[in-house]
Amino acid sequence: MSILIVDDFEEQRELLAATLKQAGYRSLIFAGSAAEALTKLGVGTAPSSSDRIEIVLMDLLMPDMDGLEACRKIRSEERLEHLPVIVVTAKTDANDLTAAYTAGATDYIRKPVLPAELIARVSMAMSLKEELDNRAEREQELTQRAKELDRTVQELKTLRGTLCLCPKCKRVKNSSGLWQRVEDYLEEKLSAKITSSVCHKCSADAAGPGARK
């Protein structure tokens, strides 16, 4: 897990990094421009960093591309939809903050940055990201179970249809065109263990006419 610090001033990047390291955050990635940050996040391409970026600290006032435009581009990627982006800015008027949230910012930190505020905001972002990741994982599990259930239903519907049974060897042709023993076919489709036993009629037939008297 890494934190991406985006600022065109090296002194500001080092200041944020020093505060984060004191709080125990060791995996830090730096970008001197919004374009470089988008590259590291893999916006439009594959991520260039081997570390997984969990939080972005984004300066707003940068040359070429500002933080607002960078936020909009980040949110254009579905996989980065819930990535916490905390803007770091001296512009804290209502209109400026509204513009930041509209662009996709998760939170903001005022400049000059107060260490306690920085750590608190990052900690809250971490908790939010973890909650969203857990929720996404649960939704993925439910989706997978729903697909498995749908496959099972389709298989059961197939069982209710016509089966191709060889009258000599009593094998069944499956959907792939392969012949299987009836026991194997039923075990595969029903996920049940098939056991064998001789019914009373067959036992009597085997014993001969006298056994049925």
FENGI-V574907 format. One record per pair of residues at least 12 apart in sequence whose C-alpha atoms are under 10 Angstrom apart, sorted by the first residue. I is the first residue (numbers start at 1). J is the second residue. Records with the same first field share a line. If there is no record, write none. Layout:
# FENGI-V574907
I=J ; J
This chain:
# FENGI-V574907
1=25 ; 26 ; 27 ; 28 ; 51 ; 52 ; 53 ; 54 ; 55
2=25 ; 26 ; 27 ; 28 ; 29 ; 49 ; 50 ; 51 ; 52 ; 53 ; 54 ; 55 ; 56
3=17 ; 20 ; 25 ; 26 ; 27 ; 28 ; 29 ; 30 ; 51 ; 52 ; 53 ; 54 ; 55 ; 56 ; 57 ; 84 ; 122
4=17 ; 27 ; 28 ; 29 ; 30 ; 31 ; 37 ; 40 ; 41 ; 52 ; 53 ; 54 ; 55 ; 56 ; 57 ; 58 ; 85
5=17 ; 28 ; 29 ; 30 ; 31 ; 32 ; 33 ; 37 ; 55 ; 56 ; 57 ; 58 ; 59 ; 86 ; 88
6=29 ; 30 ; 31 ; 32 ; 33 ; 34 ; 35 ; 36 ; 37 ; 38 ; 56 ; 57 ; 58 ; 59 ; 60 ; 62 ; 67 ; 87 ; 88
7=30 ; 31 ; 32 ; 33 ; 34 ; 37 ; 57 ; 58 ; 59 ; 60 ; 61 ; 62 ; 67 ; 88
8=30 ; 31 ; 32 ; 33 ; 34 ; 59 ; 60 ; 61 ; 62 ; 63
9=31 ; 32 ; 33 ; 59 ; 62
10=30 ; 31 ; 32
12=59 ; 111 ; 112 ; 113
13=29 ; 30 ; 31 ; 32 ; 57 ; 59
14=30
15=113 ; 115
16=28 ; 57 ; 113 ; 114 ; 115 ; 118 ; 119
17=29 ; 30
18=115
19=113 ; 114 ; 115 ; 116 ; 118 ; 119
20=115 ; 118 ; 119 ; 122
22=115 ; 119
23=115 ; 116 ; 119
25=119 ; 122
27=51 ; 52 ; 53
28=51 ; 53 ; 55
29=49 ; 51 ; 53 ; 56
30=56 ; 57
31=58
32=59 ; 62
33=58 ; 59 ; 62 ; 63 ; 64 ; 65 ; 66 ; 67 ; 70
34=58 ; 59 ; 60 ; 61 ; 62 ; 63 ; 64 ; 65 ; 66 ; 67 ; 68 ; 69 ; 70 ; 71
35=64 ; 65 ; 66 ; 67 ; 69 ; 70
37=56 ; 58 ; 70 ; 74
38=70 ; 71 ; 73 ; 74
40=53
41=53 ; 56 ; 74 ; 77 ; 80
42=74 ; 77 ; 80
43=70 ; 73 ; 74 ; 75 ; 76 ; 77 ; 79 ; 80
44=73 ; 74 ; 76 ; 77
53=83 ; 84
54=80 ; 82 ; 83 ; 84 ; 85 ; 125 ; 126 ; 129 ; 130
55=82 ; 83 ; 84 ; 85 ; 86 ; 106 ; 122 ; 125 ; 126 ; 129
56=71 ; 83 ; 84 ; 85 ; 86 ; 87 ; 105 ; 106 ; 122 ; 125
57=84 ; 85 ; 86 ; 87 ; 88 ; 105 ; 107 ; 108 ; 109 ; 118 ; 122
58=70 ; 71 ; 85 ; 86 ; 87 ; 88 ; 89 ; 105 ; 108 ; 109
59=86 ; 87 ; 88 ; 89 ; 90 ; 108 ; 109 ; 111
60=87 ; 88 ; 89 ; 90 ; 91 ; 96 ; 100
61=88 ; 89 ; 90 ; 91
67=85 ; 87 ; 88 ; 89 ; 100 ; 103 ; 105
68=87 ; 96 ; 99 ; 100 ; 101 ; 102 ; 103 ; 104 ; 105
69=100 ; 103 ; 104
70=103 ; 104 ; 105
71=85 ; 86 ; 87 ; 100 ; 101 ; 102 ; 103 ; 104 ; 105 ; 106
72=100 ; 102 ; 103 ; 104 ; 105
73=103 ; 104
74=103 ; 104 ; 105
75=103 ; 104 ; 105
76=104
81=104
82=104 ; 106 ; 128 ; 129 ; 132 ; 133
83=104 ; 105 ; 106 ; 125 ; 126 ; 128 ; 129 ; 132 ; 133
84=104 ; 105 ; 106 ; 107 ; 122 ; 124 ; 125 ; 126 ; 128 ; 129
85=101 ; 104 ; 105 ; 106 ; 107 ; 108 ; 122 ; 125
86=100 ; 101 ; 104 ; 105 ; 106 ; 107 ; 108 ; 109 ; 118 ; 121 ; 122 ; 125
87=100 ; 101 ; 104 ; 105 ; 106 ; 107 ; 108 ; 109 ; 110
88=107 ; 108 ; 109 ; 110 ; 111 ; 112 ; 113 ; 118
89=108 ; 109 ; 110 ; 111 ; 112 ; 113
90=108 ; 109 ; 110 ; 111 ; 112 ; 113
91=109 ; 110 ; 111
92=108 ; 109 ; 110 ; 111
106=125 ; 128
107=121 ; 122 ; 124 ; 125
108=121
109=121 ; 122
152=189 ; 190 ; 191
155=175 ; 188 ; 189 ; 190
156=189 ; 190
158=175 ; 189
159=186 ; 189 ; 190
163=175
164=177 ; 179
165=179 ; 180 ; 181 ; 182
166=179 ; 180 ; 181
169=181 ; 182
170=182
171=183 ; 184 ; 185
172=184 ; 185 ; 186
173=185
182=194
183=195 ; 196
